[in-house]
Amino acid sequence: MPLKQWEVGRELRRRIKKTFDAQRIEIPFPHVSVYFGEASAPFAVRQAGGPGVESVLA
């Protein structure tokens, strides 16, 4: 059946998400922040749920 793959794909992702949520598994998404000029001073970053270690991004 044409286009059935979309329904199957959605159901697969729904089941994966449901299982991950039940197991409290989080997958971070990759991202990049770009700052220009002096108005973008470094700032402290903490990892959610991790140890209280801080790092400074420049």
C-alpha positions in Angstrom: 0.0 0.0 0.0 1.5 3.3 -1.0 2.2 5.8 1.8 1.7 3.2 4.5 5.4 3.7 5.4 4.5 7.1 7.0 2.0 5.5 9.3 4.4 2.7 10.2 7.2 5.2 10.8 5.0 7.4 13.1 3.9 4.4 15.1 7.5 3.2 15.5 8.7 6.6 16.7 5.7 6.8 19.1 6.6 3.5 20.6 10.2 4.4 21.0 9.3 7.7 22.6 6.9 5.9 25.0 9.5 3.3 26.0 12.2 6.0 26.5 9.9 8.1 28.6 9.0 5.1 30.8 12.7 4.3 31.3 13.5 8.0 31.8 15.9 8.1 28.9 16.6 11.5 27.4 18.5 12.1 24.1 19.8 15.7 23.8 19.7 17.3 20.4 22.8 18.8 18.9 22.9 22.5 18.8 25.4 25.4 18.3 25.2 28.9 19.7 27.2 31.6 17.9 27.8 34.9 19.5 29.5 38.0 18.0 31.0 41.1 19.6 31.6 42.1 23.2 27.9 41.9 24.1 28.2 38.2 24.2 30.3 37.5 27.3 31.0 33.9 28.4 28.4 32.4 30.7 28.3 29.5 33.1 26.6 26.3 32.0 25.3 23.5 34.2 24.3 20.0 33.0 20.8 19.2 34.0 20.7 16.3 36.5 24.4 15.9 36.5 27.1 16.8 39.0 27.4 20.5 40.0 30.4 21.1 37.7 30.3 24.4 35.8 32.0 25.2 32.6 32.4 28.5 30.9 31.7 28.8 27.2 33.4 31.5 25.1 
